Amino acid sequence: MVIASAIGSGAVTASRRSCATDICFIKATAFVKRYGSYGVFFARFLPGLRFMAGPLAGCTGMEYSRFFAANLTGGIIYAPVCVAIGYLLGRGFGNSLQRLESIIGKVEHYALALLGLSAVIIGVWRWFGSRKFPTSNGKN
């Protein structure tokens, strides 16, 4: 953010390159301008905007202290929420996931064997295809 505010238009250009489209960049900039520090806070929870919040906040001229407070608060809340969601999903679906893992584990061995066999067949096919065998008229 400090770098983005210091170099100004260069940061805008770099931020713009990291967006998929110009419309994406315009929407992300408008989001940070419109919501200010709340935008930085909620950007933490929006995939794609999370990594853009700092450069965009700097480009739009947000004060560093406001950015830092919003980003820190968002990070402090974001991490435990994600861990809790993962824990609850693992706890709720744990038995089902273990059964699925045992089934997939068995299929994985067959798929790996099939992949290896396919590689051997393709290798032998290419080896025989690259060899020149004498023809009946004596020419190679």
C-alpha positions as CSV (number, residue, x, y, z in Angstrom):
1,M,0.0,0.0,0.0
2,V,2.8,2.4,0.9
3,I,4.6,1.5,-2.4
4,A,1.3,1.9,-4.3
5,S,0.7,5.4,-2.9
6,A,4.3,6.4,-3.5
7,I,4.6,5.4,-7.1
8,G,1.0,6.3,-8.0
9,S,0.3,5.5,-11.7
10,G,2.9,2.8,-11.9
11,A,1.1,0.9,-9.1
12,V,-2.2,1.4,-11.0
13,T,-0.6,-0.1,-14.1
14,A,0.8,-3.1,-12.1
15,S,-2.5,-3.6,-10.4
16,R,-4.3,-3.4,-13.7
17,R,-2.1,-6.1,-15.2
18,S,-3.0,-8.5,-12.3
19,C,-6.7,-8.3,-13.0
20,A,-8.2,-10.5,-15.7
21,T,-9.9,-7.7,-17.5
22,D,-10.2,-3.9,-17.4
23,I,-13.7,-4.2,-16.1
24,C,-12.4,-6.3,-13.2
25,F,-9.9,-3.6,-12.3
26,I,-12.5,-0.8,-12.6
27,K,-14.9,-2.7,-10.3
28,A,-12.2,-3.5,-7.8
29,T,-11.1,0.2,-7.7
30,A,-14.7,1.4,-7.4
31,F,-15.3,-1.1,-4.5
32,V,-12.3,0.2,-2.5
33,K,-13.1,3.9,-3.3
34,R,-16.8,3.5,-2.4
35,Y,-16.4,1.5,0.9
36,G,-13.0,2.8,2.0
37,S,-11.7,0.9,5.0
38,Y,-14.8,-1.3,5.1
39,G,-14.0,-2.3,1.6
40,V,-10.5,-3.3,2.6
41,F,-11.9,-5.3,5.5
42,F,-14.5,-7.1,3.4
43,A,-12.0,-7.6,0.5
44,R,-10.3,-10.1,2.8
45,F,-13.3,-12.4,2.4
46,L,-13.7,-12.0,-1.4
47,P,-11.4,-14.1,-3.5
48,G,-9.5,-12.1,-6.1
49,L,-10.0,-8.8,-4.3
50,R,-8.0,-9.8,-1.3
51,F,-4.6,-9.4,-2.9
52,M,-5.7,-6.3,-4.8
53,A,-6.9,-4.4,-1.7
54,G,-3.5,-3.0,-0.7
55,P,-2.4,-1.7,-4.0
56,L,-5.9,-0.3,-4.8
57,A,-6.1,1.4,-1.4
58,G,-2.7,3.0,-2.0
59,C,-3.7,4.1,-5.5
60,T,-7.0,5.7,-4.3
61,G,-5.1,7.6,-1.6
62,M,-6.4,5.9,1.5
63,E,-4.5,6.8,4.7
64,Y,-2.1,4.1,5.8
65,S,-3.4,4.0,9.4
66,R,-7.0,3.3,8.1
67,F,-5.7,0.7,5.7
68,F,-3.6,-1.0,8.4
69,A,-6.4,-1.1,10.9
70,A,-8.9,-2.5,8.4
71,N,-6.5,-5.0,7.0
72,L,-5.4,-6.2,10.4
73,T,-8.9,-6.5,11.7
74,G,-10.0,-8.4,8.5
75,G,-7.0,-10.8,8.9
76,I,-7.7,-11.4,12.6
77,I,-11.3,-12.3,11.8
78,Y,-10.7,-14.1,8.5
79,A,-8.2,-16.7,9.7
80,P,-10.2,-18.1,12.6
81,V,-13.4,-18.1,10.5
82,C,-11.7,-20.2,7.8
83,V,-10.2,-22.6,10.3
84,A,-13.6,-23.0,12.1
85,I,-15.3,-23.7,8.8
86,G,-12.7,-26.3,7.9
87,Y,-12.9,-27.9,11.4
88,L,-16.7,-28.1,11.3
89,L,-16.8,-29.5,7.8
90,G,-14.2,-32.1,8.8
91,R,-16.1,-33.0,11.9
92,G,-19.5,-33.2,10.2
93,F,-18.3,-35.1,7.2
94,G,-15.3,-36.9,8.7
95,N,-16.7,-40.5,8.5
96,S,-18.0,-40.0,5.0
97,L,-14.7,-38.5,3.9
98,Q,-12.8,-41.5,5.4
99,R,-15.0,-44.0,3.5
100,L,-14.6,-42.0,0.3
101,E,-10.8,-41.9,0.8
102,S,-10.6,-45.7,1.2
103,I,-12.6,-46.1,-2.0
104,I,-10.6,-43.6,-3.9
105,G,-7.4,-45.0,-2.5
106,K,-8.2,-48.4,-4.1
107,V,-9.2,-46.8,-7.4
108,E,-6.0,-44.8,-7.3
109,H,-3.8,-47.9,-7.5
110,Y,-5.7,-49.2,-10.5
111,A,-5.5,-45.8,-12.2
112,L,-1.8,-45.6,-11.6
113,A,-1.3,-49.2,-13.0
114,L,-3.3,-48.3,-16.0
115,L,-1.3,-45.1,-16.6
116,G,2.0,-47.1,-16.3
117,L,0.7,-49.7,-18.7
118,S,-0.4,-47.0,-21.2
119,A,3.0,-45.4,-21.0
120,V,4.7,-48.7,-21.7
121,I,2.4,-49.5,-24.7
122,I,2.9,-46.0,-26.2
123,G,6.7,-46.3,-25.7
124,V,6.8,-49.7,-27.4
125,W,4.5,-48.5,-30.2
126,R,6.8,-45.5,-30.9
127,W,9.9,-47.6,-30.7
128,F,8.5,-50.1,-33.3
129,G,7.2,-47.2,-35.4
130,S,10.6,-45.5,-35.5
131,R,12.5,-48.6,-36.6
132,K,13.0,-49.2,-40.3
133,F,12.4,-52.7,-41.4
134,P,13.7,-54.0,-44.7
135,T,11.1,-54.3,-47.4
136,S,10.8,-57.2,-49.9
137,N,12.5,-55.2,-52.6
138,G,15.6,-54.7,-50.5
139,K,15.2,-50.9,-49.9
140,N,14.9,-49.4,-46.4
